[in-house]
Amino acid sequence: MSVALLVPRGLDTRATGGNVYDRHLRAGLVARGWTVATHELDPGDPVPVDGLLLVDSLVASWAAGTLLGSGARAVPLVHMLFGTPGERELLAAAPAVVTTSAWTRSQVLAHRSVDPRRVVVAVPGTDRARLGSPSATGGNLLCVGTLTPSKGQHVLLEALARCGTGGWTCTLVGATDVDPDYVDELHKAAADAGITDRVTFTGALDRRELEDAYRAADAVVLPTLAESYGMVVTESLAHGVPVIASAVGGVPEALGEVAGAHPGMLVRPDDPDALATALDRWLNDAVLRTWLRRTAWQRIATLPRWEATAAAVARALEGAG
């Protein structure tokens, strides 16, 4: 079978979660015998409408009118919802819908015109990774995500300012070119709090550099304000690194459970006090750190794999074809 994959321009050059997912999915479908024609699009570009289409939700947010008007067999691949009328109409008309988390599926089904039997969940997979070597103090903190307000790095810096200046360092990894004004605000916040010597901004890293960052981390902090899943969470756990994250969207789903307990800590989003309390517990409770590391290691065995992601999407496409 064949499918046209419609994705935002920059699929192979920008390391966003959606792009990583789309690249792995494309490879997984090809491995299953599919012919995949990739179309990287910007708003205003001609939109392919022939044959079976798998449409990244960012493309669908501005191309829905064209897809609907042409009667295209378009299967939305929903990383996130944008809430536009065209998007809602496209979801209702689609022969199948793929969501990247159960939480996102619940948001899609909030539109009553969408048949739940047509909505398939295909969560992001994980790559096998080498475990890191945790430090004795647990003070090597890592935050991974594009530096934008929705990722909440300002919340993290405010929380770190309340943790004092001893026993920790924090590395913030992520592209700095999306919202330069926000990046300037983060640097100013770190300076005003007197923690510039403990906070490092690396910019975007390549795959090997990011692997090294995960392996060097004692804990990964995800202070996001909105997240449909949270691939950073599962990537952290794949390295055996516990996660301290906002309890928002699909993050609890990504974190998962081991024997009824999370392999990390969940805190209220956009709440520096709550995050500071969690960080303080992590930094000052060696027993807690040991337990969370153990549950993170145990979680590795149940993390989803990319082969399963591709299999779920293939089933949805076969049903839509």
Residue pairs with C-beta under 8 A, 6 or more apart in sequence:
1 33
1 34
1 35
1 52
1 317
1 318
1 321
2 34
2 35
2 36
2 37
2 51
2 52
3 29
3 34
3 35
3 36
3 37
3 51
3 52
3 53
3 54
3 317
4 36
4 37
4 38
4 39
4 48
4 50
4 51
4 52
4 53
4 54
5 22
5 25
5 26
5 36
5 37
5 38
5 39
5 54
5 56
6 39
6 41
6 47
6 48
6 53
6 54
6 55
6 56
6 59
6 63
7 19
7 22
7 38
7 39
7 40
7 41
7 56
7 58
7 59
8 18
8 19
8 40
8 41
8 42
8 56
8 58
8 59
9 40
9 41
9 42
10 19
10 40
11 19
11 22
11 23
11 38
11 40
12 19
12 23
14 175
15 175
15 204
16 146
17 79
17 124
17 229
17 231
17 232
18 56
18 57
18 58
18 79
20 124
20 231
21 79
21 100
21 124
21 231
21 309
22 56
22 77
24 124
24 125
24 306
24 309
24 310
25 77
25 122
25 306
25 309
25 310
25 313
26 36
26 38
27 306
27 310
28 306
28 307
28 309
28 310
28 311
28 313
29 36
29 310
29 313
29 314
30 36
31 307
31 310
32 310
32 311
32 314
34 314
34 317
39 48
41 47
41 59
41 63
43 62
47 59
47 63
47 66
47 67
49 66
49 67
49 70
49 71
49 72
50 72
51 73
52 73
52 75
52 317
52 320
52 321
53 67
53 72
53 73
53 74
53 75
54 75
54 77
54 98
54 313
54 317
55 63
55 67
55 74
55 75
55 76
55 77
56 77
56 79
57 76
57 77
57 78
57 79
57 80
57 81
57 82
57 87
58 79
58 80
60 67
60 74
60 76
60 87
60 90
61 82
61 84
61 86
61 87
64 84
64 86
64 87
64 89
64 90
65 86
67 74
67 90
68 86
68 89
68 90
68 93
73 95
73 320
73 321
74 90
74 94
75 94
75 95
75 96
75 97
75 98
75 316
75 317
75 320
76 87
76 90
76 91
76 94
76 97
76 98
77 98
77 100
77 313
78 91
78 97
78 98
78 99
78 100
78 104
78 108
78 228
79 100
79 104
79 228
80 104
80 228
81 87
81 104
81 107
81 108
81 228
88 111
88 113
91 97
91 108
91 111
91 113
91 114
92 111
92 113
92 114
94 118
94 320
95 118
95 319
95 320
96 118
96 119
96 120
96 316
96 317
96 319
96 320
97 108
97 114
97 118
97 119
97 120
97 316
98 119
98 120
98 121
98 122
98 312
98 313
98 316
99 105
99 108
99 119
99 120
99 121
99 122
100 121
100 122
100 123
100 124
100 228
100 229
100 250
101 121
101 123
101 228
101 229
101 249
101 250
101 253
101 254
102 121
102 123
102 250
102 253
103 228
103 229
103 249
103 250
103 253
104 121
104 228
104 229
104 249
104 250
105 119
105 121
108 114
108 119
109 116
109 119
118 319
120 312
120 313
120 315
120 316
121 312
122 308
122 309
122 310
122 312
122 313
122 316
123 229
123 253
123 254
123 304
123 309
124 229
124 231
124 234
124 304
124 306
124 309
125 303
125 304
125 305
125 306
125 307
125 308
125 309
126 234
126 235
126 237
126 238
126 303
126 304
126 305
126 306
127 235
127 238
127 306
128 238
129 211
129 214
129 215
129 235
129 238
129 239
130 211
130 215
130 239
131 215
131 239
131 240
131 297
132 214
132 215
132 216
132 217
132 239
132 240
132 241
133 215
134 218
134 241
134 289
134 293
135 218
137 167
137 168
137 218
137 283
138 218
138 219
138 282
138 283
138 286
138 289
139 167
139 168
139 169
139 218
139 283
140 168
140 169
140 171
140 216
140 217
140 218
140 219
141 160
141 168
141 169
141 170
141 171
141 217
141 218
141 219
141 220
141 221
141 279
142 170
142 171
142 173
142 213
142 214
142 216
142 217
142 219
142 220
142 221
142 236
142 241
143 153
143 156
143 170
143 171
143 172
143 173
143 174
143 220
143 221
143 222
143 223
144 173
144 174
144 210
144 213
144 220
144 222
144 232
144 235
144 236
145 151
145 153
145 173
145 174
145 222
145 224
145 232
146 174
146 175
146 178
147 153
147 172
147 174
147 175
147 176
147 178
147 179
147 182
147 183
147 186
147 201
148 178
148 179
148 182
149 179
149 182
149 225
150 224
150 225
150 226
151 174
151 223
151 224
151 225
152 223
152 224
152 225
152 246
152 269
152 270
153 172
153 174
153 186
153 223
154 182
154 185
154 186
154 189
155 223
155 225
155 269
155 270
155 271
155 272
155 275
156 170
156 172
156 221
156 223
156 275
157 186
157 189
157 190
157 193
157 195
157 199
158 189
158 193
158 272
158 276
159 223
159 272
159 273
159 275
159 276
159 279
160 168
160 170
160 193
160 195
160 198
160 199
160 276
160 279
161 189
161 193
161 194
161 195
162 272
162 273
162 276
163 276
163 279
163 280
163 283
165 194
165 195
165 198
167 283
168 198
168 279
168 283
169 198
169 199
169 200
170 198
170 199
170 200
170 221
171 199
171 200
171 202
171 213
171 217
172 186
172 199
172 200
172 201
172 202
173 202
173 203
173 204
173 205
173 210
173 213
174 203
174 204
175 203
175 204
176 183
176 201
176 203
176 204
183 201
186 201
187 196
187 201
190 196
190 199
202 209
202 213
205 213
211 239
214 220
214 235
214 236
214 239
214 241
215 239
217 236
217 239
217 241
218 241
218 289
219 241
219 242
219 243
219 244
219 264
219 282
219 292
220 232
220 233
220 236
220 241
220 242
220 243
220 244
221 243
221 244
221 245
221 275
221 279
222 230
222 232
222 233
222 243
222 244
222 245
222 246
222 251
223 245
223 246
223 269
223 275
224 230
224 245
224 246
224 248
224 249
224 251
224 269
225 246
225 248
225 269
225 270
226 248
226 249
226 269
227 246
227 248
227 249
227 250
227 251
228 249
228 250
229 249
229 250
229 251
229 253
229 254
230 245
230 249
230 250
230 251
230 254
230 255
231 254
232 243
233 243
233 245
233 251
233 254
233 255
233 264
234 254
234 303
234 304
236 242
236 243
236 296
237 243
237 255
237 256
237 263
237 264
237 296
237 299
237 300
237 303
238 300
238 303
240 293
240 296
240 297
240 300
241 296
242 263
242 264
242 265
242 282
242 289
242 292
242 293
242 295
242 296
243 255
243 263
243 264
243 265
243 296
244 264
244 265
244 267
244 275
244 278
244 279
244 282
245 251
245 255
245 264
245 265
245 266
245 267
246 266
246 267
246 268
246 269
246 270
247 266
247 267
247 268
247 269
248 269
251 266
252 262
252 266
255 262
255 263
255 264
255 266
256 262
256 263
256 299
256 302
256 303
257 263
258 295
258 298
258 299
258 302
259 295
259 298
261 295
262 295
263 292
263 295
263 296
263 298
263 299
264 292
264 295
264 296
265 278
265 281
265 282
265 292
267 274
267 275
267 277
267 278
268 274
281 288
282 288
282 289
282 292
